[in-house]
Amino acid sequence: MSKLAKASCNDCYFRRAGLCALPGDVPCPTFRAATGGHLAPPPQPRLVLRPAPPLAAATAAA
């Protein structure tokens, strides 16, 4: 079994760049891992396309 390293504020891009104003060492909701000296975007869920509703019924009622 491998142990996962817990993220700390010292691993955050904002703390390393001197942009963090929060005290303590508990990662906040805006935590971004410092990877290669640049800011990585937050992980986003994959979008699922839904079929478009029929427009003919909406314009006929108007």
Gaussian input, Z-matrix of N, CA and C with variables (Angstrom, degrees):
# hf/3-21g

backbone

0 1
 N
 C     1     B1
 C     2     B2     1     A1
 N     3     B3     2     A2     1     D1
 C     4     B4     3     A3     2     D2
 C     5     B5     4     A4     3     D3
 N     6     B6     5     A5     4     D4
 C     7     B7     6     A6     5     D5
 C     8     B8     7     A7     6     D6
 N     9     B9     8     A8     7     D7
 C    10    B10     9     A9     8     D8
 C    11    B11    10    A10     9     D9
 N    12    B12    11    A11    10    D10
 C    13    B13    12    A12    11    D11
 C    14    B14    13    A13    12    D12
 N    15    B15    14    A14    13    D13
 C    16    B16    15    A15    14    D14
 C    17    B17    16    A16    15    D15
 N    18    B18    17    A17    16    D16
 C    19    B19    18    A18    17    D17
 C    20    B20    19    A19    18    D18
 N    21    B21    20    A20    19    D19
 C    22    B22    21    A21    20    D20
 C    23    B23    22    A22    21    D21
 N    24    B24    23    A23    22    D22
 C    25    B25    24    A24    23    D23
 C    26    B26    25    A25    24    D24
 N    27    B27    26    A26    25    D25
 C    28    B28    27    A27    26    D26
 C    29    B29    28    A28    27    D27
 N    30    B30    29    A29    28    D28
 C    31    B31    30    A30    29    D29
 C    32    B32    31    A31    30    D30
 N    33    B33    32    A32    31    D31
 C    34    B34    33    A33    32    D32
 C    35    B35    34    A34    33    D33
 N    36    B36    35    A35    34    D34
 C    37    B37    36    A36    35    D35
 C    38    B38    37    A37    36    D36
 N    39    B39    38    A38    37    D37
 C    40    B40    39    A39    38    D38
 C    41    B41    40    A40    39    D39
 N    42    B42    41    A41    40    D40
 C    43    B43    42    A42    41    D41
 C    44    B44    43    A43    42    D42
 N    45    B45    44    A44    43    D43
 C    46    B46    45    A45    44    D44
 C    47    B47    46    A46    45    D45
 N    48    B48    47    A47    46    D46
 C    49    B49    48    A48    47    D47
 C    50    B50    49    A49    48    D48
 N    51    B51    50    A50    49    D49
 C    52    B52    51    A51    50    D50
 C    53    B53    52    A52    51    D51
 N    54    B54    53    A53    52    D52
 C    55    B55    54    A54    53    D53
 C    56    B56    55    A55    54    D54
 N    57    B57    56    A56    55    D55
 C    58    B58    57    A57    56    D56
 C    59    B59    58    A58    57    D57
 N    60    B60    59    A59    58    D58
 C    61    B61    60    A60    59    D59
 C    62    B62    61    A61    60    D60
 N    63    B63    62    A62    61    D61
 C    64    B64    63    A63    62    D62
 C    65    B65    64    A64    63    D63
 N    66    B66    65    A65    64    D64
 C    67    B67    66    A66    65    D65
 C    68    B68    67    A67    66    D66
 N    69    B69    68    A68    67    D67
 C    70    B70    69    A69    68    D68
 C    71    B71    70    A70    69    D69
 N    72    B72    71    A71    70    D70
 C    73    B73    72    A72    71    D71
 C    74    B74    73    A73    72    D72
 N    75    B75    74    A74    73    D73
 C    76    B76    75    A75    74    D74
 C    77    B77    76    A76    75    D75
 N    78    B78    77    A77    76    D76
 C    79    B79    78    A78    77    D77
 C    80    B80    79    A79    78    D78
 N    81    B81    80    A80    79    D79
 C    82    B82    81    A81    80    D80
 C    83    B83    82    A82    81    D81
 N    84    B84    83    A83    82    D82
 C    85    B85    84    A84    83    D83
 C    86    B86    85    A85    84    D84
 N    87    B87    86    A86    85    D85
 C    88    B88    87    A87    86    D86
 C    89    B89    88    A88    87    D87
 N    90    B90    89    A89    88    D88
 C    91    B91    90    A90    89    D89
 C    92    B92    91    A91    90    D90
 N    93    B93    92    A92    91    D91
 C    94    B94    93    A93    92    D92
 C    95    B95    94    A94    93    D93
 N    96    B96    95    A95    94    D94
 C    97    B97    96    A96    95    D95
 C    98    B98    97    A97    96    D96
 N    99    B99    98    A98    97    D97
 C   100   B100    99    A99    98    D98
 C   101   B101   100   A100    99    D99
 N   102   B102   101   A101   100   D100
 C   103   B103   102   A102   101   D101
 C   104   B104   103   A103   102   D102
 N   105   B105   104   A104   103   D103
 C   106   B106   105   A105   104   D104
 C   107   B107   106   A106   105   D105
 N   108   B108   107   A107   106   D106
 C   109   B109   108   A108   107   D107
 C   110   B110   109   A109   108   D108
 N   111   B111   110   A110   109   D109
 C   112   B112   111   A111   110   D110
 C   113   B113   112   A112   111   D111
 N   114   B114   113   A113   112   D112
 C   115   B115   114   A114   113   D113
 C   116   B116   115   A115   114   D114
 N   117   B117   116   A116   115   D115
 C   118   B118   117   A117   116   D116
 C   119   B119   118   A118   117   D117
 N   120   B120   119   A119   118   D118
 C   121   B121   120   A120   119   D119
 C   122   B122   121   A121   120   D120
 N   123   B123   122   A122   121   D121
 C   124   B124   123   A123   122   D122
 C   125   B125   124   A124   123   D123
 N   126   B126   125   A125   124   D124
 C   127   B127   126   A126   125   D125
 C   128   B128   127   A127   126   D126
 N   129   B129   128   A128   127   D127
 C   130   B130   129   A129   128   D128
 C   131   B131   130   A130   129   D129
 N   132   B132   131   A131   130   D130
 C   133   B133   132   A132   131   D131
 C   134   B134   133   A133   132   D132
 N   135   B135   134   A134   133   D133
 C   136   B136   135   A135   134   D134
 C   137   B137   136   A136   135   D135
 N   138   B138   137   A137   136   D136
 C   139   B139   138   A138   137   D137
 C   140   B140   139   A139   138   D138
 N   141   B141   140   A140   139   D139
 C   142   B142   141   A141   140   D140
 C   143   B143   142   A142   141   D141
 N   144   B144   143   A143   142   D142
 C   145   B145   144   A144   143   D143
 C   146   B146   145   A145   144   D144
 N   147   B147   146   A146   145   D145
 C   148   B148   147   A147   146   D146
 C   149   B149   148   A148   147   D147
 N   150   B150   149   A149   148   D148
 C   151   B151   150   A150   149   D149
 C   152   B152   151   A151   150   D150
 N   153   B153   152   A152   151   D151
 C   154   B154   153   A153   152   D152
 C   155   B155   154   A154   153   D153
 N   156   B156   155   A155   154   D154
 C   157   B157   156   A156   155   D155
 C   158   B158   157   A157   156   D156
 N   159   B159   158   A158   157   D157
 C   160   B160   159   A159   158   D158
 C   161   B161   160   A160   159   D159
 N   162   B162   161   A161   160   D160
 C   163   B163   162   A162   161   D161
 C   164   B164   163   A163   162   D162
 N   165   B165   164   A164   163   D163
 C   166   B166   165   A165   164   D164
 C   167   B167   166   A166   165   D165
 N   168   B168   167   A167   166   D166
 C   169   B169   168   A168   167   D167
 C   170   B170   169   A169   168   D168
 N   171   B171   170   A170   169   D169
 C   172   B172   171   A171   170   D170
 C   173   B173   172   A172   171   D171
 N   174   B174   173   A173   172   D172
 C   175   B175   174   A174   173   D173
 C   176   B176   175   A175   174   D174
 N   177   B177   176   A176   175   D175
 C   178   B178   177   A177   176   D176
 C   179   B179   178   A178   177   D177
 N   180   B180   179   A179   178   D178
 C   181   B181   180   A180   179   D179
 C   182   B182   181   A181   180   D180
 N   183   B183   182   A182   181   D181
 C   184   B184   183   A183   182   D182
 C   185   B185   184   A184   183   D183

   B1=1.4607
   B2=1.5217
   B3=1.2953
   B4=1.4570
   B5=1.5223
   B6=1.2916
   B7=1.4590
   B8=1.5213
   B9=1.3029
   B10=1.4589
   B11=1.5202
   B12=1.2983
   B13=1.4559
   B14=1.5260
   B15=1.3147
   B16=1.4613
   B17=1.5172
   B18=1.3069
   B19=1.4616
   B20=1.5257
   B21=1.3004
   B22=1.4622
   B23=1.5217
   B24=1.2891
   B25=1.4673
   B26=1.5210
   B27=1.3227
   B28=1.4593
   B29=1.5220
   B30=1.3337
   B31=1.4580
   B32=1.5270
   B33=1.3090
   B34=1.4666
   B35=1.5327
   B36=1.3124
   B37=1.4674
   B38=1.5273
   B39=1.3179
   B40=1.4564
   B41=1.5311
   B42=1.3364
   B43=1.4603
   B44=1.5241
   B45=1.3293
   B46=1.4670
   B47=1.5177
   B48=1.3346
   B49=1.4599
   B50=1.5268
   B51=1.3284
   B52=1.4569
   B53=1.5179
   B54=1.3336
   B55=1.4607
   B56=1.5219
   B57=1.3338
   B58=1.4590
   B59=1.5231
   B60=1.3247
   B61=1.4558
   B62=1.5231
   B63=1.3320
   B64=1.4537
   B65=1.5205
   B66=1.3411
   B67=1.4621
   B68=1.5312
   B69=1.3200
   B70=1.4547
   B71=1.5162
   B72=1.3357
   B73=1.4531
   B74=1.5267
   B75=1.3213
   B76=1.4621
   B77=1.5197
   B78=1.3303
   B79=1.4669
   B80=1.5369
   B81=1.3097
   B82=1.4669
   B83=1.5323
   B84=1.3258
   B85=1.4701
   B86=1.5217
   B87=1.3200
   B88=1.4660
   B89=1.5173
   B90=1.3367
   B91=1.4636
   B92=1.5226
   B93=1.3368
   B94=1.4623
   B95=1.5230
   B96=1.2951
   B97=1.4586
   B98=1.5243
   B99=1.3117
   B100=1.4628
   B101=1.5141
   B102=1.3184
   B103=1.4627
   B104=1.5132
   B105=1.3129
   B106=1.4584
   B107=1.5164
   B108=1.3284
   B109=1.4562
   B110=1.5231
   B111=1.3305
   B112=1.4604
   B113=1.5262
   B114=1.2874
   B115=1.4542
   B116=1.5200
   B117=1.3208
   B118=1.4626
   B119=1.5247
   B120=1.3151
   B121=1.4565
   B122=1.5285
   B123=1.3228
   B124=1.4599
   B125=1.5281
   B126=1.3147
   B127=1.4640
   B128=1.5223
   B129=1.2980
   B130=1.4561
   B131=1.5225
   B132=1.3323
   B133=1.4633
   B134=1.5274
   B135=1.3160
   B136=1.4618
   B137=1.5182
   B138=1.3188
   B139=1.4565
   B140=1.5220
   B141=1.3286
   B142=1.4526
   B143=1.5223
   B144=1.3230
   B145=1.4580
   B146=1.5205
   B147=1.3214
   B148=1.4562
   B149=1.5181
   B150=1.3220
   B151=1.4625
   B152=1.5319
   B153=1.3128
   B154=1.4653
   B155=1.5255
   B156=1.3393
   B157=1.4632
   B158=1.5291
   B159=1.3134
   B160=1.4667
   B161=1.5381
   B162=1.3171
   B163=1.4676
   B164=1.5301
   B165=1.3095
   B166=1.4598
   B167=1.5261
   B168=1.3155
   B169=1.4630
   B170=1.5218
   B171=1.3077
   B172=1.4674
   B173=1.5311
   B174=1.3189
   B175=1.4676
   B176=1.5335
   B177=1.3210
   B178=1.4575
   B179=1.5189
   B180=1.3192
   B181=1.4501
   B182=1.5233
   B183=1.3067
   B184=1.4671
   B185=1.4913
   A1=109.54
   A2=115.88
   A3=119.36
   A4=109.56
   A5=114.94
   A6=119.91
   A7=108.78
   A8=116.06
   A9=120.61
   A10=109.18
   A11=116.45
   A12=120.87
   A13=108.95
   A14=114.98
   A15=119.05
   A16=109.29
   A17=115.38
   A18=120.38
   A19=109.51
   A20=115.50
   A21=120.44
   A22=108.33
   A23=115.56
   A24=119.68
   A25=111.66
   A26=117.39
   A27=120.14
   A28=111.93
   A29=118.08
   A30=122.81
   A31=111.90
   A32=118.18
   A33=122.98
   A34=111.53
   A35=115.29
   A36=121.69
   A37=110.77
   A38=116.91
   A39=120.87
   A40=111.38
   A41=118.48
   A42=121.11
   A43=110.26
   A44=117.26
   A45=120.41
   A46=112.22
   A47=117.44
   A48=121.11
   A49=111.80
   A50=117.39
   A51=120.69
   A52=113.09
   A53=117.42
   A54=121.26
   A55=113.07
   A56=118.27
   A57=122.01
   A58=109.86
   A59=116.53
   A60=121.24
   A61=111.69
   A62=117.77
   A63=121.10
   A64=111.12
   A65=117.26
   A66=119.60
   A67=110.06
   A68=116.80
   A69=121.19
   A70=112.67
   A71=113.81
   A72=120.26
   A73=111.13
   A74=116.18
   A75=121.67
   A76=107.44
   A77=118.19
   A78=120.20
   A79=111.50
   A80=115.27
   A81=121.41
   A82=109.77
   A83=118.68
   A84=120.83
   A85=114.03
   A86=118.36
   A87=120.40
   A88=112.29
   A89=118.07
   A90=122.53
   A91=110.49
   A92=115.82
   A93=122.51
   A94=106.57
   A95=116.75
   A96=120.86
   A97=109.71
   A98=115.71
   A99=121.11
   A100=107.78
   A101=116.53
   A102=121.16
   A103=108.94
   A104=115.98
   A105=120.86
   A106=115.13
   A107=118.32
   A108=120.82
   A109=115.02
   A110=117.78
   A111=119.50
   A112=109.91
   A113=116.81
   A114=122.99
   A115=109.76
   A116=116.51
   A117=121.67
   A118=108.97
   A119=118.70
   A120=120.25
   A121=110.85
   A122=117.74
   A123=119.88
   A124=110.60
   A125=117.24
   A126=119.22
   A127=110.38
   A128=116.49
   A129=122.05
   A130=109.79
   A131=117.51
   A132=118.67
   A133=110.07
   A134=115.60
   A135=119.79
   A136=108.87
   A137=115.88
   A138=121.23
   A139=109.79
   A140=115.12
   A141=121.50
   A142=107.43
   A143=116.02
   A144=120.01
   A145=110.85
   A146=115.90
   A147=121.50
   A148=107.63
   A149=116.98
   A150=118.53
   A151=110.49
   A152=115.40
   A153=120.50
   A154=109.54
   A155=117.38
   A156=119.06
   A157=109.79
   A158=117.59
   A159=119.78
   A160=110.29
   A161=116.40
   A162=121.08
   A163=111.51
   A164=118.90
   A165=121.22
   A166=111.34
   A167=118.02
   A168=120.58
   A169=111.21
   A170=117.39
   A171=121.34
   A172=110.67
   A173=118.85
   A174=120.12
   A175=111.44
   A176=117.89
   A177=120.51
   A178=111.51
   A179=117.65
   A180=121.66
   A181=111.30
   A182=118.23
   A183=121.65
   A184=112.89
   D1=139.05
   D2=177.46
   D3=-105.18
   D4=145.92
   D5=178.08
   D6=-93.70
   D7=132.42
   D8=177.28
   D9=-83.51
   D10=132.90
   D11=177.68
   D12=-75.68
   D13=131.68
   D14=178.37
   D15=-78.65
   D16=139.89
   D17=178.21
   D18=-72.60
   D19=143.30
   D20=175.58
   D21=-128.51
   D22=169.83
   D23=179.52
   D24=-62.43
   D25=-26.18
   D26=178.97
   D27=-69.81
   D28=-15.48
   D29=176.57
   D30=-92.24
   D31=-2.46
   D32=-174.29
   D33=-86.96
   D34=139.48
   D35=177.93
   D36=-57.80
   D37=-45.40
   D38=-175.77
   D39=-64.31
   D40=-39.35
   D41=178.95
   D42=-67.87
   D43=-43.35
   D44=-179.09
   D45=-67.07
   D46=-30.93
   D47=-179.83
   D48=-87.15
   D49=-0.20
   D50=179.94
   D51=75.21
   D52=24.54
   D53=-177.16
   D54=-103.35
   D55=-4.20
   D56=-177.61
   D57=-88.63
   D58=133.08
   D59=179.13
   D60=-111.95
   D61=6.74
   D62=-177.64
   D63=-91.52
   D64=137.97
   D65=176.93
   D66=-80.71
   D67=164.44
   D68=174.78
   D69=94.63
   D70=-178.08
   D71=-178.16
   D72=-130.99
   D73=33.67
   D74=177.39
   D75=-106.93
   D76=122.00
   D77=-178.57
   D78=-58.43
   D79=135.41
   D80=-179.59
   D81=-95.12
   D82=175.07
   D83=-179.75
   D84=-62.88
   D85=-19.46
   D86=-179.73
   D87=-93.50
   D88=12.94
   D89=-179.02
   D90=-57.33
   D91=130.12
   D92=173.72
   D93=-131.44
   D94=125.15
   D95=-179.04
   D96=-64.29
   D97=135.79
   D98=177.42
   D99=-80.00
   D100=106.56
   D101=-178.29
   D102=-122.65
   D103=113.36
   D104=175.46
   D105=63.91
   D106=21.62
   D107=176.66
   D108=78.04
   D109=10.64
   D110=177.35
   D111=-128.77
   D112=161.48
   D113=-177.80
   D114=-86.37
   D115=120.72
   D116=178.67
   D117=-91.84
   D118=141.95
   D119=178.41
   D120=-67.90
   D121=154.02
   D122=179.14
   D123=-67.50
   D124=154.55
   D125=177.93
   D126=-66.40
   D127=136.83
   D128=-178.48
   D129=-118.40
   D130=144.32
   D131=175.66
   D132=-70.33
   D133=151.66
   D134=178.05
   D135=-71.90
   D136=138.11
   D137=179.67
   D138=-84.63
   D139=143.70
   D140=178.80
   D141=-115.19
   D142=122.78
   D143=179.75
   D144=-71.53
   D145=137.21
   D146=175.36
   D147=-114.17
   D148=148.87
   D149=178.69
   D150=-66.03
   D151=143.44
   D152=179.73
   D153=-73.59
   D154=142.75
   D155=177.61
   D156=-69.66
   D157=152.00
   D158=-179.95
   D159=-65.67
   D160=131.37
   D161=-178.02
   D162=-84.65
   D163=-23.41
   D164=-176.38
   D165=-62.83
   D166=-40.03
   D167=-179.35
   D168=-68.64
   D169=-34.95
   D170=-178.93
   D171=-71.39
   D172=-37.19
   D173=-178.30
   D174=-81.02
   D175=-26.05
   D176=178.78
   D177=-71.57
   D178=-30.20
   D179=-178.73
   D180=-76.68
   D181=-19.98
   D182=-175.59
   D183=-82.12

